[in-house]
Amino acid sequence: MLEVAVSKRLGSFGLDVRFELPTPGVAALFGPSGCGKTVTANIIAGLVEADRGRVLLDDTVLFDSQRHVNVAAERRRIGYVFQDAKLFPHLNVAANLRYAERRAVGRRYVSFDVVASLLNLESLMPRRTHQLSGGERQRVAIGRALLSQPQLLLLDEPLASLDRARREEVLPYLESLRDQLAIPMVYVSHQFDEILRLATHIVLMQSGTIVAQGSIGEMSLDRHLRSLIGPDAVGAIIDGVVLGEDAASGMTRVRVGQGELKVQTAGMTPGATVRVQLLARDIIVSTQMPQHLSVRNNLQGIVTAIADDDAQSDLISIDIGGTQIMARVTKAATRELSLAPGLPAWALVKSVSLRARSFGASGQRR
């Protein structure tokens, strides 16, 4: 468990945050630029000293202003990956990695060969840093942080300096780290698509404070998050279980709540966990059992809440068996269908509109 309760004044900017993050997992510090994400990360890492408060990682007190405890950054066993890879330009990739390996303290749970394999660094070993692409440099930076044998991995906007193609190159490696190593990660970003793919927990920040926090499923329905990500990205993020392939369509069958979705994705093993984003704009609501439609997916549930979205539309919350999803409908449709909490409803969603990613359970440290 990472516990943070700190305050810091930097000129006219004031930070006052308090949160607890379960570990292992990927906790995202998410919010607009200038909200204090990096300052918070630097306080956790020991690069910035808080004015007041406490930072606790598992059973170790890293900072406590009342007890005058402030563990030096190099002794906190925190691996830090910056927006700029900050590699040693006079060393090749192998030497950059070996430098971190030599300086590591404490129990060694991940080896040089495992890191090289997970991040696909083998072919890069003899190259100097100026010979690497931006995505390759960040992979090496992540590998160097891992070889320091950290108890916590901090990643501060690690993909911000990369174009979309390079970001898509690095993200699968971060997913592999999440799924195959049990090391907890704090991921700083203002890009929601990165959070969607990686995070298990979100801490939502605005103007130096925490406005909401929780699991990614809970936070996907939070009004504060909706105001940040914009109307087109509003929707539920849910984890389902792969049931197998639908023989007739070739699509993957996924259990969500008490219902089932058919998703256009391949190579998923039955029993695996898959994360699905159901955008509110893509869901059609029916108050009767749908028949004779081209839509492949319909989820039966109960309307639990109706909230104003804007002047013309409402957000309809539907419980599909212990899992909440949202649909955006016009206010006219709300009236004409007599939608109200407690009403049975069916949520219809086209398979082509579904976004799904594999989301394996974290493995054991090696």
C-alpha positions, 0 to 999 in steps of 0.5 A: 500500500502506498499512502500519501498525505502531503502539502507543498507550496511552490510560489502561487501554486499549492498542493494538498493531496491525500490518497491511498493506492492498493499494490500491486497494480497500476495507479494513474495520477490523472488530470490536466496539465498544471494540476500537480501530478508531477510535483506529487510524483517528485514528492513520492520519489524524494526529489521534492520535499513536502512542507508537511505530511507523510509518505508511506510505502508498505511498512516503510516511512519515506517521509514524515514531517512531524517525526523529521523523517526524510529518506534520501531519494537514492535510498527509497527503492523507487524506479523513476522513468521521466518524460525524457529518457535521461540515458547516459549518452557515452554508454551503449544500451547494455552499459546503461542497463548494467549501471542500474543493475550494479547500483541495485540494493535489496532483494533482486527479483527481476534479472537482466535477461528477463528485463531484456526479454520483456522489453525486447532489448536484446538487439539494441544492446550494442547501440549508443543512445543517439542511435535509438528511436524515441520509443527505443530510448523509453524502453531502455529507460524503463529497463534501467528503472526495473534493474534498480530492483524498485519496490515502486515504479514511477512513470511521469508522462513517459510517452508524452514526447513520442508521436502516436506511432512510437506511443503505440510501440511502447504501450504493449511493453508497459502492458506486459510489465503490468501483467507479468511482474507484480511490481506496483506502478504509479503512472502520471498522464493526462492522456486518457487512452493510456490510462484506459489501457494500463491503469487499475486505479485512478487518482483524479487531480485538479488544481493541486487537490484530489477530486476523486479516486477509485478503481478504473471501473468506478471512476469511468462513471464519475462526473469529475472524470466526465468533465475532463475527458469530454462527451465522446469518451464518456462511458463505462470501462468494465473487465469481462471474462473470455468465454471462447469464440462464437463459431457463427461470427468468429468473434470473441464471446465475453462475459460482462455482468450477467450478460455476454458481448461479442467482441471483434478481437482475436487470440484470447484464451478462454478464462482470460480477462479483457477490458471493454470500453462501452461508450455512452454514445454507442449504446441504444436503449430499449424497454422491450426485448429486441428482436430482428436487429443487426446489432449483435449485442444486447445486455439486459438490466435495470435502469438505476439513475438518470442524469442531465448530460447537456441541454438535449441529452441524458445519461442513463445508468443501467445495472447489467448484473452487478456492473454499471454501464451508461447510455446517452439518449435524448431527453425526448427519448427519456420522456417517450420511453418513460425511463425511470429508475427501476425500469427493466431495459436492454442496452444494445451496442454494435460489435464494431464500436467496442474497444477491447484490450487483454488485461491479464492478472499480475504475475509473481515477481521473478 
